[in-house]
Amino acid sequence: MLMIFLLPVFGLACAYLVNLIWPKAAFKGYDVMPFFLIYACQLMTNLKGVPSFLPAGFLLYFILILLAAIRWAMINKNISLGKMFRQFWFYLDACSFFWYCGLLLVVMI
């Protein structure tokens, strides 16, 4: 139970360290957060004994990625692969954060 709340805090500490070590990098410190948040989500569902929706969430994420890739291909004729992967990782950051908050509200209450 304690790990559910400590993992995001540890992720924020790692994000802070990443920003200290590489302040001018193309990636931000919060890019490490999905690793911690997704595991915390799995711990919540295991604790309550409810089915995990992680596979469904990843399916939705990859559908959104496919739609975003099609959009980028239509807008930019010359696609920058690094720029596109950066955008995809940003979507994973946002999805994992909202997923964690939603599971805290739904599963833990």
SEVEXKE-768039 format. One record per residue (C-alpha): residue in one letter; z, y, x. Coordinates in steps of 0.25 Angstrom, whole numbers, plus 5000, padded with zeros to 4 digits. Example, Ala and Ser with C-alpha at 12.3 -4.5 7.8 and 13.67 -1.06 7.14 Angstrom:
# SEVEXKE-768039
<code = A, Z = 5031, Y = 4982, X = 5049>
<code = S, Z = 5029, Y = 4996, X = 5055>
***
This chain:
# SEVEXKE-768039
<code = M, Z = 5000, Y = 5000, X = 5000>
<code = L, Z = 5003, Y = 5010, X = 5011>
<code = M, Z = 4990, Y = 5007, X = 5018>
<code = I, Z = 4983, Y = 5012, X = 5006>
<code = F, Z = 4988, Y = 5026, X = 5008>
<code = L, Z = 4989, Y = 5025, X = 5024>
<code = L, Z = 4975, Y = 5021, X = 5026>
<code = P, Z = 4969, Y = 5035, X = 5021>
<code = V, Z = 4980, Y = 5042, X = 5029>
<code = F, Z = 4976, Y = 5034, X = 5041>
<code = G, Z = 4961, Y = 5037, X = 5038>
<code = L, Z = 4964, Y = 5052, X = 5038>
<code = A, Z = 4971, Y = 5051, X = 5051>
<code = C, Z = 4959, Y = 5044, X = 5057>
<code = A, Z = 4950, Y = 5055, X = 5051>
<code = Y, Z = 4959, Y = 5065, X = 5058>
<code = L, Z = 4958, Y = 5058, X = 5071>
<code = V, Z = 4943, Y = 5057, X = 5070>
<code = N, Z = 4942, Y = 5072, X = 5067>
<code = L, Z = 4950, Y = 5074, X = 5080>
<code = I, Z = 4943, Y = 5065, X = 5089>
<code = W, Z = 4929, Y = 5069, X = 5084>
<code = P, Z = 4929, Y = 5083, X = 5078>
<code = K, Z = 4915, Y = 5086, X = 5079>
<code = A, Z = 4909, Y = 5073, X = 5075>
<code = A, Z = 4899, Y = 5071, X = 5064>
<code = F, Z = 4909, Y = 5062, X = 5056>
<code = K, Z = 4922, Y = 5067, X = 5050>
<code = G, Z = 4936, Y = 5061, X = 5051>
<code = Y, Z = 4936, Y = 5057, X = 5036>
<code = D, Z = 4924, Y = 5047, X = 5039>
<code = V, Z = 4934, Y = 5037, X = 5043>
<code = M, Z = 4942, Y = 5037, X = 5029>
<code = P, Z = 4933, Y = 5027, X = 5022>
<code = F, Z = 4938, Y = 5016, X = 5031>
<code = F, Z = 4952, Y = 5019, X = 5027>
<code = L, Z = 4950, Y = 5023, X = 5012>
<code = I, Z = 4942, Y = 5010, X = 5009>
<code = Y, Z = 4952, Y = 5001, X = 5015>
<code = A, Z = 4963, Y = 5008, X = 5007>
<code = C, Z = 4955, Y = 5007, X = 4994>
<code = Q, Z = 4954, Y = 4992, X = 4997>
<code = L, Z = 4969, Y = 4991, X = 5000>
<code = M, Z = 4972, Y = 4998, X = 4986>
<code = T, Z = 4964, Y = 4988, X = 4978>
<code = N, Z = 4970, Y = 4976, X = 4986>
<code = L, Z = 4984, Y = 4981, X = 4983>
<code = K, Z = 4982, Y = 4982, X = 4968>
<code = G, Z = 4974, Y = 4969, X = 4967>
<code = V, Z = 4962, Y = 4976, X = 4960>
<code = P, Z = 4948, Y = 4973, X = 4964>
<code = S, Z = 4942, Y = 4982, X = 4975>
<code = F, Z = 4931, Y = 4991, X = 4972>
<code = L, Z = 4927, Y = 4993, X = 4986>
<code = P, Z = 4914, Y = 4985, X = 4985>
<code = A, Z = 4910, Y = 4993, X = 4973>
<code = G, Z = 4913, Y = 5006, X = 4980>
<code = F, Z = 4905, Y = 5002, X = 4992>
<code = L, Z = 4893, Y = 4998, X = 4983>
<code = L, Z = 4894, Y = 5012, X = 4976>
<code = Y, Z = 4895, Y = 5019, X = 4990>
<code = F, Z = 4883, Y = 5012, X = 4995>
<code = I, Z = 4875, Y = 5015, X = 4982>
<code = L, Z = 4879, Y = 5030, X = 4984>
<code = I, Z = 4875, Y = 5029, X = 4999>
<code = L, Z = 4861, Y = 5023, X = 4994>
<code = L, Z = 4859, Y = 5035, X = 4984>
<code = A, Z = 4863, Y = 5045, X = 4995>
<code = A, Z = 4853, Y = 5039, X = 5005>
<code = I, Z = 4842, Y = 5040, X = 4995>
<code = R, Z = 4846, Y = 5054, X = 4992>
<code = W, Z = 4846, Y = 5057, X = 5007>
<code = A, Z = 4833, Y = 5050, X = 5009>
<code = M, Z = 4827, Y = 5059, X = 4998>
<code = I, Z = 4832, Y = 5072, X = 5002>
<code = N, Z = 4830, Y = 5070, X = 5017>
<code = K, Z = 4817, Y = 5064, X = 5022>
<code = N, Z = 4823, Y = 5062, X = 5036>
<code = I, Z = 4836, Y = 5055, X = 5034>
<code = S, Z = 4847, Y = 5057, X = 5044>
<code = L, Z = 4854, Y = 5043, X = 5045>
<code = G, Z = 4867, Y = 5049, X = 5051>
<code = K, Z = 4868, Y = 5060, X = 5040>
<code = M, Z = 4865, Y = 5050, X = 5029>
<code = F, Z = 4876, Y = 5040, X = 5035>
<code = R, Z = 4886, Y = 5052, X = 5036>
<code = Q, Z = 4884, Y = 5055, X = 5021>
<code = F, Z = 4886, Y = 5041, X = 5017>
<code = W, Z = 4899, Y = 5040, X = 5025>
<code = F, Z = 4903, Y = 5053, X = 5018>
<code = Y, Z = 4901, Y = 5046, X = 5005>
<code = L, Z = 4910, Y = 5034, X = 5009>
<code = D, Z = 4921, Y = 5044, X = 5013>
<code = A, Z = 4921, Y = 5050, X = 5000>
<code = C, Z = 4920, Y = 5037, X = 4992>
<code = S, Z = 4931, Y = 5031, X = 5000>
<code = F, Z = 4940, Y = 5043, X = 4998>
<code = F, Z = 4938, Y = 5043, X = 4983>
<code = W, Z = 4939, Y = 5028, X = 4982>
<code = Y, Z = 4952, Y = 5028, X = 4988>
<code = C, Z = 4958, Y = 5040, X = 4979>
<code = G, Z = 4952, Y = 5033, X = 4967>
<code = L, Z = 4959, Y = 5020, X = 4971>
<code = L, Z = 4972, Y = 5026, X = 4973>
<code = L, Z = 4971, Y = 5032, X = 4959>
<code = V, Z = 4966, Y = 5020, X = 4952>
<code = V, Z = 4972, Y = 5008, X = 4960>
<code = M, Z = 4985, Y = 5013, X = 4965>
<code = I, Z = 4990, Y = 5019, X = 4952>
***
